[in-house]
Amino acid sequence: MTSETIEPRAFTAEISLRWGDMDAYGHVNNVQYHRLLEEARIRAFGEWFHASGGDSMLRSGVLLARQEIEFLEQLVYRPEPVLVDMWVTSLGGASWDMGYTIRDEEAVFARAESTLVAFDVAAQSARRLTDEERDALRAGLGDPVPMRRRR
């Protein structure tokens, strides 16, 4: 277990692990971390964009353009959920970066960062964030993800 400080973030989702998330080595497979982050994003968008219908960002369109994960501790299946903290690390015209920690009360298992792009499904192109979306994302603005390679 790691002794790193765990700071509260803009949004925390409790996500249950699935037995099938484990791989032949007995720990949660690295691909499943992407599923955990996706589930946290869906839940956060429902809360952050509730004034405009909750899933408005998902209906209007959003693309995952980049995702980076730094694995810190092995995560093994257990019935207790993990906590996925999520916050905005930077905000642009059509895109924004999200920071994450996957943790429990004792350890940080992974840190991650992703770039998301507002997308116009009908036009099949990036679109600018609306003022309402920008305000919702700005409310979750926090520090950059403290990735080891950036220290």
NULUM-599418 format. One record per residue (C-alpha): residue in three letters; residue number from 1; y, z, x. Coordinates in steps of 0.001 Angstrom, whole numbers, plus 500000, padded with zeros to 6 digits. Layout:
("ALA"; NUM; (Y; Z; X))
...
# end
This chain:
("MET"; 1; (500000; 500000; 500000))
("THR"; 2; (503488; 499275; 501151))
("SER"; 3; (506243; 501846; 501383))
("GLU"; 4; (509070; 499445; 500549))
("THR"; 5; (511792; 500535; 498180))
("ILE"; 6; (511406; 499062; 494730))
("GLU"; 7; (514775; 498490; 493080))
("PRO"; 8; (515202; 497945; 489346))
("ARG"; 9; (516001; 494337; 488438))
("ALA"; 10; (517518; 492404; 485534))
("PHE"; 11; (514199; 491979; 483713))
("THR"; 12; (510742; 493480; 484123))
("ALA"; 13; (507643; 492124; 482394))
("GLU"; 14; (504306; 493922; 482204))
("ILE"; 15; (501635; 491275; 482684))
("SER"; 16; (497923; 491940; 482296))
("LEU"; 17; (495539; 490533; 484834))
("ARG"; 18; (492487; 488573; 483714))
("TRP"; 19; (488997; 489061; 485128))
("GLY"; 20; (488961; 485328; 485885))
("ASP"; 21; (492077; 485677; 488080))
("MET"; 22; (489872; 486929; 490925))
("ASP"; 23; (488415; 484597; 493490))
("ALA"; 24; (485288; 484771; 495650))
("TYR"; 25; (487062; 487175; 498022))
("GLY"; 26; (487497; 489793; 495282))
("HIS"; 27; (491256; 489622; 494972))
("VAL"; 28; (493624; 487796; 492623))
("ASN"; 29; (493712; 484159; 493696))
("ASN"; 30; (497029; 482924; 495085))
("VAL"; 31; (497286; 480252; 492368))
("GLN"; 32; (497267; 482974; 489698))
("TYR"; 33; (500489; 484413; 491107))
("HIS"; 34; (502222; 481274; 489803))
("ARG"; 35; (500850; 482064; 486320))
("LEU"; 36; (502219; 485618; 486538))
("LEU"; 37; (505676; 484297; 487453))
("GLU"; 38; (505584; 481718; 484669))
("GLU"; 39; (504668; 484361; 482084))
("ALA"; 40; (507539; 486570; 483280))
("ARG"; 41; (509996; 483649; 483017))
("ILE"; 42; (508927; 482864; 479452))
("ARG"; 43; (509425; 486490; 478417))
("ALA"; 44; (512757; 486800; 480218))
("PHE"; 45; (514108; 483608; 478667))
("GLY"; 46; (513254; 484993; 475230))
("GLU"; 47; (515371; 488058; 475971))
("TRP"; 48; (518173; 486450; 477965))
("PHE"; 49; (518751; 483563; 475591))
("HIS"; 50; (518171; 485502; 472340))
("ALA"; 51; (521690; 484734; 471045))
("SER"; 52; (520795; 481038; 470934))
("GLY"; 53; (517290; 481355; 469530))
("GLY"; 54; (515329; 482992; 472339))
("ASP"; 55; (513300; 479991; 473404))
("SER"; 56; (516274; 477631; 473357))
("MET"; 57; (516050; 477028; 477103))
("LEU"; 58; (512392; 476113; 476710))
("ARG"; 59; (513055; 473793; 473766))
("SER"; 60; (516066; 472086; 475350))
("GLY"; 61; (514217; 471708; 478628))
("VAL"; 62; (513794; 473450; 481942))
("LEU"; 63; (511880; 472314; 485011))
("LEU"; 64; (510442; 474275; 487874))
("ALA"; 65; (511715; 472408; 490936))
("ARG"; 66; (510580; 474756; 493729))
("GLN"; 67; (508601; 477948; 494115))
("GLU"; 68; (507933; 480016; 497209))
("ILE"; 69; (505697; 483081; 497314))
("GLU"; 70; (505352; 485607; 500090))
("PHE"; 71; (502103; 487590; 499765))
("LEU"; 72; (502443; 491175; 500949))
("GLU"; 73; (499412; 493139; 499692))
("GLN"; 74; (496078; 492169; 498168))
("LEU"; 75; (496023; 492472; 494394))
("VAL"; 76; (492652; 493156; 492817))
("TYR"; 77; (491724; 493111; 489158))
("ARG"; 78; (492429; 496297; 487246))
("PRO"; 79; (493034; 497000; 483550))
("GLU"; 80; (496607; 498208; 484150))
("PRO"; 81; (499237; 495470; 484058))
("VAL"; 82; (501349; 494510; 487036))
("LEU"; 83; (505124; 494558; 486810))
("VAL"; 84; (507049; 491371; 487493))
("ASP"; 85; (510726; 492003; 488203))
("MET"; 86; (512935; 488974; 487811))
("TRP"; 87; (516599; 488228; 488463))
("VAL"; 88; (518946; 485326; 489186))
("THR"; 89; (519836; 484891; 492868))
("SER"; 90; (522190; 481912; 492642))
("LEU"; 91; (523712; 479751; 489953))
("GLY"; 92; (524734; 476093; 490193))
("GLY"; 93; (525872; 473423; 487765))
("ALA"; 94; (522445; 472390; 486474))
("SER"; 95; (520122; 474645; 488454))
("TRP"; 96; (519623; 478250; 489389))
("ASP"; 97; (517387; 480294; 491663))
("MET"; 98; (515275; 483183; 490428))
("GLY"; 99; (513985; 486083; 492492))
("TYR"; 100; (510823; 488042; 491702))
("THR"; 101; (508694; 490934; 492836))
("ILE"; 102; (505128; 491431; 491658))
("ARG"; 103; (504375; 495120; 491931))
("ASP"; 104; (503103; 498332; 490451))
("GLU"; 105; (504546; 501817; 490847))
("GLU"; 106; (503137; 502142; 494366))
("ALA"; 107; (503186; 498732; 496019))
("VAL"; 108; (504889; 495373; 496159))
("PHE"; 109; (502154; 492708; 496147))
("ALA"; 110; (504395; 489655; 496467))
("ARG"; 111; (507956; 488389; 496499))
("ALA"; 112; (508891; 484988; 495208))
("GLU"; 113; (511791; 482688; 494609))
("SER"; 114; (511984; 479615; 492430))
("THR"; 115; (514541; 476966; 491619))
("LEU"; 116; (514827; 475935; 487976))
("VAL"; 117; (516722; 472966; 486574))
("ALA"; 118; (518115; 472573; 483064))
("PHE"; 119; (516600; 469360; 481728))
("ASP"; 120; (517403; 466990; 478898))
("VAL"; 121; (513981; 466004; 477555))
("ALA"; 122; (515277; 463056; 475513))
("ALA"; 123; (517247; 461561; 478425))
("GLN"; 124; (514610; 462592; 481009))
("SER"; 125; (517272; 463856; 483392))
("ALA"; 126; (518880; 467038; 484612))
("ARG"; 127; (521697; 468389; 482467))
("ARG"; 128; (524489; 470852; 483114))
("LEU"; 129; (524020; 474413; 481958))
("THR"; 130; (525973; 475274; 478827))
("ASP"; 131; (528573; 478039; 478972))
("GLU"; 132; (526242; 480274; 476918))
("GLU"; 133; (523310; 479645; 479271))
("ARG"; 134; (525506; 480239; 482305))
("ASP"; 135; (526740; 483553; 480838))
("ALA"; 136; (523178; 484666; 480075))
("LEU"; 137; (522022; 483826; 483590))
("ARG"; 138; (525101; 485364; 485212))
("ALA"; 139; (524237; 488686; 483494))
("GLY"; 140; (521019; 488755; 485545))
("LEU"; 141; (522652; 487908; 488873))
("GLY"; 142; (521436; 489948; 491832))
("ASP"; 143; (520782; 489881; 495556))
("PRO"; 144; (518767; 487216; 497361))
("VAL"; 145; (515040; 487819; 497682))
("PRO"; 146; (514406; 489739; 500930))
("MET"; 147; (511766; 487329; 502260))
("ARG"; 148; (510462; 488268; 505716))
("ARG"; 149; (511260; 484836; 507193))
("ARG"; 150; (514919; 485290; 506257))
("ARG"; 151; (515392; 488683; 507853))
# end
